[in-house]
Amino acid sequence: MAKQTAKQRKTPPKSPSSKLDQIVTALRARKGATIGQLVTLTGWQAHSVRGAMSGALKKQRGFTITSTKSGSERVYKIEGAR
């Protein structure tokens, strides 16, 4: 069998942004985002989303994330966004 070149191999298309970038975009939206919305967006479990916000976004990237209670859900936003 002949070896395939990289162009001949079927590789999935790369997403335009990482899941962390998608979370940042959602948190910068005017309304912010709930944990449930971020879980649906990323496909991660709720504790993983919370960990990403705490570790990767707050500690590593330096974002300030605020939360407010809206009804029965907590809404998260990146402070200073729009």
PAVO-434617 format. One record per residue: x, y negated, z negated of N, C-alpha, C, O in turn; residue in one letter; residue number from 1. Coordinates in nm, 4 decimals. Layout:
{koldo {X, Y, Z}, {X, Y, Z}, {X, Y, Z}, {X, Y, Z}, A, NUM}
...
***
This chain:
{koldo {0.0816, 0.1170, 0.0000}, {0.0000, 0.0000, 0.0000}, {0.0874, -0.1252, 0.0000}, {0.1874, -0.1316, -0.0714}, M, 1}
{koldo {0.0502, -0.2226, 0.0785}, {0.1269, -0.3468, 0.0848}, {0.0901, -0.4363, -0.0330}, {-0.0244, -0.4386, -0.0780}, A, 2}
{koldo {0.1874, -0.5083, -0.0808}, {0.1612, -0.6009, -0.1913}, {0.0866, -0.7226, -0.1393}, {0.1104, -0.7698, -0.0281}, K, 3}
{koldo {-0.0039, -0.7720, -0.2221}, {-0.0796, -0.8904, -0.1855}, {-0.0049, -1.0156, -0.2275}, {0.0634, -1.0179, -0.3299}, Q, 4}
{koldo {-0.0188, -1.1186, -0.1474}, {0.0389, -1.2467, -0.1872}, {-0.0595, -1.3158, -0.2811}, {-0.1742, -1.2735, -0.2953}, T, 5}
{koldo {-0.0135, -1.4206, -0.3437}, {-0.0984, -1.4931, -0.4391}, {-0.2249, -1.5462, -0.3718}, {-0.3313, -1.5489, -0.4335}, A, 6}
{koldo {-0.2140, -1.5882, -0.2464}, {-0.3303, -1.6408, -0.1759}, {-0.4303, -1.5312, -0.1427}, {-0.5504, -1.5573, -0.1357}, K, 7}
{koldo {-0.3827, -1.4093, -0.1220}, {-0.4709, -1.2989, -0.0867}, {-0.5433, -1.2428, -0.2086}, {-0.6530, -1.1886, -0.1958}, Q, 8}
{koldo {-0.4826, -1.2553, -0.3275}, {-0.5463, -1.2068, -0.4489}, {-0.6659, -1.2929, -0.4823}, {-0.6643, -1.4147, -0.4649}, R, 9}
{koldo {-0.7676, -1.2284, -0.5295}, {-0.8848, -1.3045, -0.5698}, {-0.8679, -1.3419, -0.7160}, {-0.8716, -1.2559, -0.8040}, K, 10}
{koldo {-0.8495, -1.4687, -0.7410}, {-0.8362, -1.5172, -0.8769}, {-0.9528, -1.6105, -0.9055}, {-0.9959, -1.6858, -0.8182}, T, 11}
{koldo {-1.0029, -1.6053, -1.0266}, {-1.1136, -1.6949, -1.0593}, {-1.0677, -1.8396, -1.0537}, {-0.9534, -1.8696, -1.0880}, P, 12}
{koldo {-1.1553, -1.9297, -1.0109}, {-1.1159, -2.0709, -1.0068}, {-1.0930, -2.1239, -1.1480}, {-1.1637, -2.0876, -1.2419}, P, 13}
{koldo {-0.9948, -2.2087, -1.1605}, {-0.9651, -2.2668, -1.2914}, {-1.0696, -2.3724, -1.3227}, {-1.1136, -2.4470, -1.2352}, K, 14}
{koldo {-1.1084, -2.3770, -1.4493}, {-1.2060, -2.4774, -1.4892}, {-1.1387, -2.6143, -1.4864}, {-1.0184, -2.6251, -1.5098}, S, 15}
{koldo {-1.2156, -2.7177, -1.4582}, {-1.1558, -2.8505, -1.4495}, {-1.1029, -2.9013, -1.5832}, {-1.0183, -2.9906, -1.5868}, P, 16}
{koldo {-1.1519, -2.8456, -1.6912}, {-1.1022, -2.8889, -1.8212}, {-1.1125, -2.7744, -1.9207}, {-1.1881, -2.6793, -1.9014}, S, 17}
{koldo {-1.0354, -2.7858, -2.0266}, {-1.0387, -2.6813, -2.1290}, {-1.1643, -2.6960, -2.2135}, {-1.2350, -2.7963, -2.2045}, S, 18}
{koldo {-1.1910, -2.5969, -2.2942}, {-1.3077, -2.6027, -2.3818}, {-1.2932, -2.7150, -2.4835}, {-1.3919, -2.7788, -2.5202}, K, 19}
{koldo {-1.1716, -2.7395, -2.5291}, {-1.1508, -2.8510, -2.6222}, {-1.1834, -2.9835, -2.5545}, {-1.2416, -3.0724, -2.6166}, L, 20}
{koldo {-1.1463, -2.9970, -2.4277}, {-1.1792, -3.1190, -2.3541}, {-1.3307, -3.1329, -2.3376}, {-1.3843, -3.2436, -2.3420}, D, 21}
{koldo {-1.3989, -3.0208, -2.3186}, {-1.5450, -3.0242, -2.3081}, {-1.6075, -3.0671, -2.4408}, {-1.7059, -3.1411, -2.4421}, Q, 22}
{koldo {-1.5508, -3.0209, -2.5521}, {-1.6000, -3.0619, -2.6837}, {-1.5795, -3.2117, -2.7021}, {-1.6690, -3.2815, -2.7497}, I, 23}
{koldo {-1.4619, -3.2612, -2.6645}, {-1.4335, -3.4037, -2.6772}, {-1.5343, -3.4847, -2.5957}, {-1.5866, -3.5852, -2.6439}, V, 24}
{koldo {-1.5614, -3.4418, -2.4737}, {-1.6588, -3.5118, -2.3889}, {-1.7960, -3.5135, -2.4544}, {-1.8633, -3.6166, -2.4541}, T, 25}
{koldo {-1.8383, -3.4008, -2.5105}, {-1.9690, -3.3931, -2.5766}, {-1.9739, -3.4824, -2.7006}, {-2.0758, -3.5462, -2.7270}, A, 26}
{koldo {-1.8653, -3.4872, -2.7759}, {-1.8620, -3.5688, -2.8962}, {-1.8534, -3.7183, -2.8651}, {-1.8902, -3.8013, -2.9483}, L, 27}
{koldo {-1.8056, -3.7521, -2.7472}, {-1.7985, -3.8921, -2.7060}, {-1.9298, -3.9421, -2.6462}, {-1.9466, -4.0624, -2.6258}, R, 28}
{koldo {-2.0213, -3.8526, -2.6185}, {-2.1508, -3.8921, -2.5618}, {-2.2234, -3.9831, -2.6601}, {-2.1996, -3.9770, -2.7808}, A, 29}
{koldo {-2.3105, -4.0661, -2.6087}, {-2.3828, -4.1634, -2.6915}, {-2.4552, -4.0976, -2.8079}, {-2.4544, -4.1505, -2.9190}, R, 30}
{koldo {-2.5176, -3.9829, -2.7838}, {-2.5938, -3.9137, -2.8883}, {-2.5080, -3.8206, -2.9721}, {-2.5542, -3.7715, -3.0750}, K, 31}
{koldo {-2.3849, -3.7950, -2.9312}, {-2.3019, -3.6990, -3.0030}, {-2.3466, -3.5569, -2.9726}, {-2.4122, -3.5335, -2.8711}, G, 32}
{koldo {-2.3127, -3.4627, -3.0578}, {-2.3486, -3.3229, -3.0355}, {-2.3627, -3.2503, -3.1684}, {-2.2957, -3.2823, -3.2665}, A, 33}
{koldo {-2.4508, -3.1527, -3.1689}, {-2.4684, -3.0674, -3.2866}, {-2.3790, -2.9447, -3.2715}, {-2.3277, -2.9164, -3.1633}, T, 34}
{koldo {-2.3617, -2.8740, -3.3798}, {-2.2834, -2.7498, -3.3741}, {-2.3489, -2.6528, -3.2757}, {-2.2796, -2.5870, -3.1981}, I, 35}
{koldo {-2.4811, -2.6439, -3.2785}, {-2.5525, -2.5550, -3.1865}, {-2.5259, -2.5880, -3.0412}, {-2.5088, -2.4981, -2.9588}, G, 36}
{koldo {-2.5222, -2.7166, -3.0091}, {-2.4939, -2.7575, -2.8715}, {-2.3507, -2.7226, -2.8325}, {-2.3252, -2.6797, -2.7200}, Q, 37}
{koldo {-2.2576, -2.7411, -2.9255}, {-2.1177, -2.7091, -2.8967}, {-2.0964, -2.5587, -2.8847}, {-2.0129, -2.5144, -2.8058}, L, 38}
{koldo {-2.1704, -2.4799, -2.9617}, {-2.1638, -2.3333, -2.9511}, {-2.2104, -2.2903, -2.8123}, {-2.1471, -2.2065, -2.7481}, V, 39}
{koldo {-2.3214, -2.3479, -2.7665}, {-2.3734, -2.3154, -2.6339}, {-2.2757, -2.3583, -2.5248}, {-2.2555, -2.2862, -2.4271}, T, 40}
{koldo {-2.2158, -2.4745, -2.5414}, {-2.1221, -2.5285, -2.4434}, {-1.9978, -2.4408, -2.4286}, {-1.9531, -2.4136, -2.3172}, L, 41}
{koldo {-1.9429, -2.3970, -2.5409}, {-1.8155, -2.3239, -2.5380}, {-1.8298, -2.1729, -2.5360}, {-1.7422, -2.1022, -2.4861}, T, 42}
{koldo {-1.9409, -2.1232, -2.5905}, {-1.9543, -1.9784, -2.6042}, {-1.8842, -1.9262, -2.7295}, {-1.8740, -1.8052, -2.7493}, G, 43}
{koldo {-1.8362, -2.0173, -2.8137}, {-1.7679, -1.9805, -2.9368}, {-1.8691, -1.9645, -3.0493}, {-1.9846, -2.0050, -3.0364}, W, 44}
{koldo {-1.8250, -1.9056, -3.1588}, {-1.9083, -1.8986, -3.2787}, {-1.8989, -2.0320, -3.3531}, {-1.8045, -2.1087, -3.3340}, Q, 45}
{koldo {-1.9981, -2.0579, -3.4379}, {-2.0063, -2.1861, -3.5075}, {-1.8799, -2.2150, -3.5894}, {-1.8316, -2.3282, -3.5904}, A, 46}
{koldo {-1.8263, -2.1140, -3.6577}, {-1.7077, -2.1384, -3.7393}, {-1.5861, -2.1718, -3.6539}, {-1.4963, -2.2428, -3.6990}, H, 47}
{koldo {-1.5826, -2.1214, -3.5316}, {-1.4719, -2.1534, -3.4410}, {-1.4815, -2.2975, -3.3923}, {-1.3798, -2.3658, -3.3795}, S, 48}
{koldo {-1.6028, -2.3437, -3.3654}, {-1.6236, -2.4832, -3.3240}, {-1.5823, -2.5767, -3.4365}, {-1.5127, -2.6755, -3.4130}, V, 49}
{koldo {-1.6245, -2.5463, -3.5583}, {-1.5878, -2.6297, -3.6736}, {-1.4353, -2.6317, -3.6928}, {-1.3764, -2.7363, -3.7201}, R, 50}
{koldo {-1.3740, -2.5161, -3.6783}, {-1.2284, -2.5072, -3.6913}, {-1.1555, -2.5867, -3.5844}, {-1.0535, -2.6500, -3.6117}, G, 51}
{koldo {-1.2080, -2.5833, -3.4626}, {-1.1470, -2.6595, -3.3527}, {-1.1583, -2.8093, -3.3789}, {-1.0648, -2.8850, -3.3525}, A, 52}
{koldo {-1.2733, -2.8515, -3.4310}, {-1.2896, -2.9940, -3.4611}, {-1.1940, -3.0365, -3.5718}, {-1.1337, -3.1436, -3.5647}, M, 53}
{koldo {-1.1805, -2.9530, -3.6733}, {-1.0951, -2.9861, -3.7865}, {-0.9466, -2.9783, -3.7503}, {-0.8696, -3.0691, -3.7816}, S, 54}
{koldo {-0.9081, -2.8722, -3.6860}, {-0.7665, -2.8502, -3.6572}, {-0.7174, -2.9179, -3.5310}, {-0.6329, -3.0072, -3.5363}, G, 55}
{koldo {-0.7700, -2.8757, -3.4189}, {-0.7181, -2.9234, -3.2913}, {-0.7528, -3.0689, -3.2634}, {-0.6709, -3.1430, -3.2090}, A, 56}
{koldo {-0.8726, -3.1099, -3.3001}, {-0.9129, -3.2463, -3.2675}, {-0.8716, -3.3475, -3.3734}, {-0.8179, -3.4530, -3.3396}, L, 57}
{koldo {-0.8954, -3.3178, -3.5006}, {-0.8613, -3.4133, -3.6067}, {-0.7113, -3.4146, -3.6347}, {-0.6480, -3.5201, -3.6302}, K, 58}
{koldo {-0.6554, -3.2989, -3.6632}, {-0.5163, -3.2930, -3.7073}, {-0.4173, -3.3069, -3.5922}, {-0.3206, -3.3824, -3.6029}, K, 59}
{koldo {-0.4400, -3.2352, -3.4821}, {-0.3434, -3.2357, -3.3734}, {-0.3600, -3.3541, -3.2788}, {-0.2611, -3.4159, -3.2391}, Q, 60}
{koldo {-0.4841, -3.3864, -3.2424}, {-0.5072, -3.4953, -3.1467}, {-0.5358, -3.6290, -3.2132}, {-0.5360, -3.7323, -3.1462}, R, 61}
{koldo {-0.5602, -3.6289, -3.3444}, {-0.5765, -3.7524, -3.4180}, {-0.7122, -3.8207, -3.4058}, {-0.7238, -3.9385, -3.4393}, G, 62}
{koldo {-0.8143, -3.7511, -3.3592}, {-0.9477, -3.8100, -3.3497}, {-1.0102, -3.8228, -3.4883}, {-0.9813, -3.7439, -3.5783}, F, 63}
{koldo {-1.0955, -3.9227, -3.5040}, {-1.1752, -3.9370, -3.6249}, {-1.3167, -3.8950, -3.5895}, {-1.3835, -3.9606, -3.5096}, T, 64}
{koldo {-1.3621, -3.7860, -3.6487}, {-1.4939, -3.7318, -3.6183}, {-1.5869, -3.7631, -3.7348}, {-1.5572, -3.7313, -3.8500}, I, 65}
{koldo {-1.6996, -3.8257, -3.7030}, {-1.7984, -3.8585, -3.8047}, {-1.9217, -3.7711, -3.7840}, {-1.9438, -3.7172, -3.6755}, T, 66}
{koldo {-2.0010, -3.7581, -3.8891}, {-2.1243, -3.6810, -3.8766}, {-2.2366, -3.7531, -3.9491}, {-2.2155, -3.8185, -4.0512}, S, 67}
{koldo {-2.3555, -3.7397, -3.8944}, {-2.4754, -3.7945, -3.9564}, {-2.5826, -3.6877, -3.9529}, {-2.5821, -3.5998, -3.8668}, T, 68}
{koldo {-2.6731, -3.6964, -4.0464}, {-2.7823, -3.5990, -4.0527}, {-2.8996, -3.6570, -3.9733}, {-2.9487, -3.7658, -4.0032}, K, 69}
{koldo {-2.9430, -3.5827, -3.8724}, {-3.0562, -3.6243, -3.7906}, {-3.1629, -3.5167, -3.8027}, {-3.1535, -3.4116, -3.7394}, S, 70}
{koldo {-3.2633, -3.5429, -3.8834}, {-3.3642, -3.4398, -3.9083}, {-3.3028, -3.3290, -3.9907}, {-3.2514, -3.3523, -4.1001}, G, 71}
{koldo {-3.3085, -3.2089, -3.9377}, {-3.2517, -3.0949, -4.0102}, {-3.1118, -3.0578, -3.9605}, {-3.0479, -2.9683, -4.0158}, S, 72}
{koldo {-3.0635, -3.1275, -3.8547}, {-2.9331, -3.0943, -3.7989}, {-2.8328, -3.2068, -3.8214}, {-2.8695, -3.3235, -3.8346}, E, 73}
{koldo {-2.7076, -3.1693, -3.8252}, {-2.5992, -3.2658, -3.8383}, {-2.5456, -3.2950, -3.6976}, {-2.5193, -3.2037, -3.6194}, R, 74}
{koldo {-2.5303, -3.4234, -3.6676}, {-2.4802, -3.4663, -3.5371}, {-2.3385, -3.5200, -3.5540}, {-2.3133, -3.6046, -3.6398}, V, 75}
{koldo {-2.2470, -3.4708, -3.4723}, {-2.1059, -3.5084, -3.4792}, {-2.0729, -3.6001, -3.3626}, {-2.1235, -3.5828, -3.2518}, Y, 76}
{koldo {-1.9859, -3.6993, -3.3897}, {-1.9399, -3.7928, -3.2867}, {-1.7939, -3.8249, -3.3127}, {-1.7458, -3.8161, -3.4256}, K, 77}
{koldo {-1.7247, -3.8622, -3.2069}, {-1.5896, -3.9151, -3.2234}, {-1.6067, -4.0633, -3.2522}, {-1.6715, -4.1355, -3.1764}, I, 78}
{koldo {-1.5489, -4.1072, -3.3608}, {-1.5639, -4.2465, -3.4043}, {-1.5067, -4.3405, -3.3000}, {-1.3994, -4.3165, -3.2445}, E, 79}
{koldo {-1.5798, -4.4474, -3.2742}, {-1.5355, -4.5466, -3.1774}, {-1.5711, -4.5109, -3.0338}, {-1.5346, -4.5837, -2.9415}, G, 80}
{koldo {-1.6418, -4.4003, -3.0136}, {-1.6809, -4.3623, -2.8781}, {-1.8080, -4.4349, -2.8394}, {-1.9075, -4.4291, -2.9117}, A, 81}
{koldo {-1.8058, -4.5016, -2.7284}, {-1.9174, -4.5739, -2.6688}, {-2.0050, -4.6364, -2.7705}, {-2.1037, -4.7011, -2.7355}, R, 82}
***
